[in-house]
Amino acid sequence: MRRLGYASVHRAGGVYIVETRLPSRGGLTSLWCILTQVENIVKTGVKLVFPLLLGRTVICDRYALDMVVDGMAGLHDTPGHTRLGFRLLQLLPMPNFAFFMDIDPEVAFRRKPDLPGLEDYVERLRLYRELSSRWGVIIVDARVSPETIHSRIWNIISSEGPRIRLAGSSEEIVRPITRSNIRHDHIDG
């Protein structure tokens, strides 16, 4: 795709971002979208589905909405039309909780400049805001103190306490998770 001039790859912060230059309505664009999302499902399946089948609790810092936003931004799609490839991501297990930390694009770009430019952050922010409710993602205002963010998220999670069963526990409770019990895998598209 790069050699034919249909895509450009940007590398920033150790992450590869692919931006396509495909016509928005073409069959090649739809094929690209389907193939990239099937790849995302396969990669995610190994990191997420198998541990879930083994009864493990999985905490992700990125998930299906991130894959959709990255893909839509790369294709310059609007939220009003969701391609079949992105709808395939709904086959992945739904999370118990999903949060989007809403912060100013300028702040995000300064903290982690892994996109080519500020305009890329602005585009993704717009997509996250418009798509969060469709994907069951709770928007959290991240312009407040870390303590306030922690309190808000903890209140949401703990209110669901009776429905959460910790691995290896016969009691249905919510309690602090210690760092020694966390294995970090970055799941993204």
N, C-alpha and C positions, 0 to 999 in steps of 0.2 A: 504494500500500500504506500509506503514511504517513497519507494523508487518510482512509482507511477505518479507521485505528486498528490495522492489522495489523503495523506496523513502527515502530520509533523509530530515529532516526539520531543518533549521538553523534559529535561532532567533537572530537578531542583530538590535539595534536601534529601537526596538518596531515593527519591520517588520519580517514577516515569509517568508523565502525563501525555496522553495521546489526544491530539485534536485532529478531527477529520475534516477533509475538504470535499465532502461528498454532497451531491444534490440532495436536498431534504426529502424529496419524494421518490427517489430512485430505488430500484430493487437491490442495488449494491449496498445502499445504506441500510436497508432492512436486514439483509444478510449479515452485514458487519455487526449490527446490533444483536442479532440472535446468536451469532457465534461468540461474541465477547461475553454475553450473559450466560451462555451455556458453560463457558470456561469459568466464569465466576461461581456458578452453581457447583461445578466439580471441585474447584479449589476450596470452597466453603464447606462442602460436604465432608471432606476429609478432616478439616479443622473443627467443625461444629457438630454435624449430624452424628458422627460416630461417638464422640464423647457423650452426647445427649442420650444415645441409645444405650450407653453403658451406665446411665443413671447419674452422670456427672452434672454439676452446675457449671454453666459457661457464662463468662462475662466478657463481652467484646467492646472494644473502643470504636469500632466501625462495623457496619452491617449493611443490610439490603438497601436502606435509603441512601447510604453513601454511594453504593454501586449505581443506583439509579441517577443520583445527582451528578456523579462524575461522567456517566455515559451521556446524559442529556446535555450537560455543559459541553462535552466534547463534540456532540453533534449539533449544538446550538438549537436544541428542541425547546418548545414552550411547554409549560405544565398542562395545558389544555388537552394535549394529545399524547397518550402513552403508547409507545410502540410495543408490539408483541414481545420483543426481546426483553423489555423491562418488566412486562407483566409476568414473564416466566419466573422472575425473582420471588413472586408471591408463593412459589412452591416451597421455598425455604421455611423452616419452622418460625412461627411468630414468636417474638420475645415476650417475656412477662412484662418487661419494662424497657422502654426506649426513650432516650432523652437527647434533645438537640440543644447544645449550649449556644445560644444566640448572642453573638458579640459583634462589635463593629468590625467591618472588613479590614480597616487600617490596623487595628490592634492585632487581629489574627495574622495579617501579613507580616507585621513586625516580629511577632512571636515565633512564627514558623513559616518562613517564605518558601514553601514547597510547590507553589504554583508560579507560572511565568510572570504574572503581574497582578496588580491590585484589582483590575477589572475582572479577572477570573474569580477572585473572592466575592466581588459584588454579585456576579452572575450566580454563583453557587449559593450565596446567602438568600437570594430571591427564590431560587428553586427549593431550598430547604424550608423556607417559611411557607411556601405555597403547597408543598407536598407532605409536610409533617402530619397534618391531621388525617390525610388519606392513608398514611402508613402507620397510624397509631402511635406516633412519636410525640412526646410531651416537650414543648418548647420551654426552655428555662432561660430566663434573663441572666446572662453571665456577666453583666455590667456591675453587679453587686458584689459584696464581699464573698470570699470563699466560704465563710461560716454560714452566710445566708443561703448560698447555693447548697451546701451540705445539708442544712436543716430542711430545706424544701424537698430535696431528693429523698432524704431519710424519712420524712413524713409520708411521702407517697409510697415508698417501699414498705415501711412499717405498718401502714394502714392495711396492707394486703397480707400481713403476717400469718394469719391462719391458713392461707393458701400456699405458703412457701414451706417446703420441706427441705431441710438441709441434708446433704448426702450423708448417709450412715447414721441418721438420727431417726428415732421412732417418734419423736415429738415434732409437732408443727410449730416452729418458732422462728423468730428473726433475731439474730445476734451478730455482733461484730465479726467481721472476717479478718483474720490475722494475715499479715503478708506472707507468712510461711505456707499458707494454704492456697496461695494464688499462683497459677501458672499463666504467664502472659503470652498470648499469641495474637499478633496483629492480623485481623481479617479485613481485607479490602479488595477492591476490584481491580 
